[in-house]
Amino acid sequence: MEYYLSLLYVAMDELGLIWCMDAFMERRYKDWKFWVTFTISMAFSFYLFNFIVSGITVLHILIAYAMFFIWSYLFFKVTSITLLVLVVLLYSVISYFISFVVMGTTSYLLETSIQTLRQTYFPFIASSIINYLLLLLICSIVKKIHPFKRASQIRWSLLFLTFLFPLASFVVLLTLIFTSRNAPDSSSAFLLCGIFLVIANIAVFLLLDWVDSSDEAIKQKLALEQTVQLQAQNMEALGKAYSAQRKITHDFNSQLETIGCLLKSDDSKDAIEFVTALHAKQTTRSLLVNTHHPIVDALLNQKAYIAKDKNIQIHFEVNDLSNLQLDSVDITTILGNLLDNAIEACVIYGENSQIQVKVLLGNTLFFAIRNTCKPVKIIGEYIPTTKPNAQLHGFGLENVKTLLRKYNGEYAMEYDEGWFTFTGEIDNYPIL
């Protein structure tokens, strides 16, 4: 019976940890893979705490925290070790506090000490079950009120500073738990101290969440401003293209009249020379890229001329995009941000910088932007910026990833031997 109860306690403890972590990170495994991993971890923890480390000691608590950390790392896609340590620490504080409160309250109601309570069979089992049920309830509430946000980015320096307070609280709480065993008369005072500690930790968590939400709002505002600026540039490029086309049409009429006059005068030699000169002049001002999609053409040609003005070699591989069903604003935002980033990286790279652009439409829209670049570090889905005020930069790439997720698109980025490549693919149908 004792082993069955121990197995139940381990299962409830790990399930509470997983629910708590669900609010902050994405699970690594799903469906049957998750349950297989969960069963293996539960069996290992059961064996460890029943046959190797037994009894509630400091060593037991430290090993339990280490196991919480390991299982969290295996169960979830970790974007920051600091965040992982912080969440596991907060879970440990809540877990031991609930245990402290339930045991203290039970011993008070039964008018006995905690040591004596541990030696009584049914009251101890009842209090333990209540303890884990409360833990699961609180973890489910945390998961409910704080759903995981995939796109959220937290300032790791702030996380590290926030980490110090739960760590101190964890140490103080453990000290209170062990001290209360030797000073049962002071249990009420210890319980009050524990309540204040947990309230303070909850306040720290809420403050961290508020700061994160504020940062996210600022980022969305800056991202929107960047998108508006990009669209303004695209509109300006379209306006220039339209004005240039009107001028070409006007000049073309005059040039036809000139050719007609030369031919009427039987001056074929001058007519040939005039046509040859026109052909050379027209070639220099023809479109660098022609996808048969006027908005995409305007964007790609605008970026191409910007790149050439900065002495950057740029090469295009495109096909007919006239059947493109995706929203033009979204597509120009994606390609515009990627090309802006590529041009900026090439300017920093210096001489012999190049950009290679592929935009191909079939059943899906495939695009790849490859550019020479100084070494960059890719951490998961993010590239840490080296610019001052890092929180005010890097929104171009975030805009791209947000739009790709909107269309359930796939993307990948890599750096290899002086070249950075971003590739993406989207199904060619509009979002209704």
Sequence and secondary structure as in RCSB ss.txt:
>XXXX:A:sequence
MEYYLSLLYVAMDELGLIWCMDAFMERRYKDWKFWVTFTISMAFSFYLFNFIVSGITVLHILIAYAMFFIWSYLF
FKVTSITLLVLVVLLYSVISYFISFVVMGTTSYLLETSIQTLRQTYFPFIASSIINYLLLLLICSIVKKIHPFKR
ASQIRWSLLFLTFLFPLASFVVLLTLIFTSRNAPDSSSAFLLCGIFLVIANIAVFLLLDWVDSSDEAIKQKLALE
QTVQLQAQNMEALGKAYSAQRKITHDFNSQLETIGCLLKSDDSKDAIEFVTALHAKQTTRSLLVNTHHPIVDALL
NQKAYIAKDKNIQIHFEVNDLSNLQLDSVDITTILGNLLDNAIEACVIYGENSQIQVKVLLGNTLFFAIRNTCKP
VKIIGEYIPTTKPNAQLHGFGLENVKTLLRKYNGEYAMEYDEGWFTFTGEIDNYPIL
>XXXX:A:secstr
 HHHHHHHHHHHHHHHHHHHHHTTSEES  THHHHHHHHHHHHHHHHIIIIIS SS HHHHHHHHHHHHHHHHHH
EE S HHHHHHHHHHHHHHHHHHHHHHHHHHHHHTT  HHHHHHSHHHHHHHHHHHHHHHHHHHHHHHHHS   T
T    HHHHHHHHHHHHHHHHHHHHHHHHHHH GGGHHHHHHHHHHHHHHHHHHHHHHHHHHHHHHHHHHHHHHH
HHHHHHHHHHHHHHHHHHHHHHHHHHHHHHHHHHHHHHHTT HHHHHHHHHHHHHHHHHTS S   S HHHHHHH
HHHHHHHHHTT EEEEEE   TT  S HHHHHHHHHHHHHHHHHHHHHH TT EEEEEEEESSEEEEEEEEE   
   BTTB    SSSGGGS HHHHHHHHHHHHTT EEEEEEETTEEEEEEEEESS   
